[in-house]
Amino acid sequence: MKILNISGYTWDFGGPPKIIYDHAEVQIKLGAEVTILTAISKGQTLYSIPEGAKVITFKRHWFAKFWAEFSPEIYHWMKENGNNYDIIHIHGLWNFASITPYLTGVKSAKCITIHGMLDKWSIKHGYLKKKIFSLFFQKSILKNTDLIQVNNTDEEEDVFKFLGFKHPNLKIIPNGMNINNFSKIPEKGNFRKKFLIPDKTKIILFLSRINIKKGLDLLLPAFKDIIKQHPDCQLVIAGSDDGYLEETKEFISKNQLKSYIKIVGMLTGEDKMSAFADADIFVLPSYSEGFSIATLEALIMGVPSLLSDRVGFGESIKTHNAAHIVELSVDSIKKGLEKMLTDEEYCTTIAKNGVALVKNKYDIELVGKQLFTEFEKVKNESSYQK
């Protein structure tokens, strides 16, 4: 089977590159040929490439400022090469690259993974552009695609609301991760030493892109209040700037929090693992997520986590008591942090449950084979037509 992935595939793009990487490893083991097609801008660095996979890159056109991932080169490449693949796996919506297989009339079977891009928060931001895009492209494309992958029942409901009917080829398959990569946890203290954080200071770790949708506008004022009672805490913000770094710095400066909040940039590899190893609490009060890989990483590392229920598998976390779930408000986050900072037994319990949840439900070997099986089905079936 020849699989073509279409997605942003750089270190600053968020979760999809990691998801593609992990699924590609499973697919290659199952005998597939995997290619990743991506547009890239000056200064961006490609994500790690799975052994045996191929990455094809094109430069983003200047018009990508107005239409995400716009690249005439991708259009022409797709027209000439798209039919050479059995499955074209499109990650996300609303961008030019994701619709090129349809614009060029490629006959290969197509799968679209939503990645949370139809939830109400996502739709609200850039509403007019998305409304126009829906009328001309997106709704028709989703109606006529061979397979829609969603991560949970919330995304299933989002697709139903968007299309106005239940798509017959929609499958709920959660994202997963290679849990073997977390079998060896770094020795505690390495992250503290590198970033000069005292041993007795409690680390509250935010590790994600620095974007308004990640809930930093709620977390920062909640933390400002928390340190009045818990001055031994430090909030570590790790991630690339995705539009909210300046606002974050302004809040820190205005409220004189430089000694309590440390911005360390994007962490990868051993540095990221060491951050999780030293963290006392992981926080992600996100407004919207397709499926948070950072949350999976925190849970499998045994870090007690404070989350909104919008991380992509909130219901599963609630059912298994695998993290502290908060409402999207400053007060709820503040109360949650207070609970976790003062109740060690509670933190131990949810951390243990979080590890078990990831191992039992989100191992990439399990969910990767589920997706591959669906690819095999649609490869041999005619495309669904409304």
Secondary structure, DSSP 8 states (H G I E B T S, - for coil): -EEEEES--BGGG-HHHHHHHHHHHHHHHTT-EEEEEEEE-TT--B----TT-EEEEEE--GGGGTSTT--HHHHHHHHHHGGG-SEEEEESSSSHHHHHHHHTT--SEEEEE-TTTTSHHHHHTTHHHHHHHIIIIIHHHHHT-SEEEESSHHHHHHHHHHHSS--TTEEE----B-GGGGSS---TTHHHHHTT--TTSEEEEEES-B-GGGTHHHHHHHHHHHHHH-TTEEEEEES-BSS-HHHHHHHHHHTT-TTTEEE-----HHHHHHHHHH-SEEEE--S--S--HHHHHHHHTT--EEE-TTTTTHHHHHHTT-SEE--SSHHHHHHHHHHHHH-HHHHHHHHHHHHHHHHHH-BHHHHHHHHHHHHHHHHTS-----
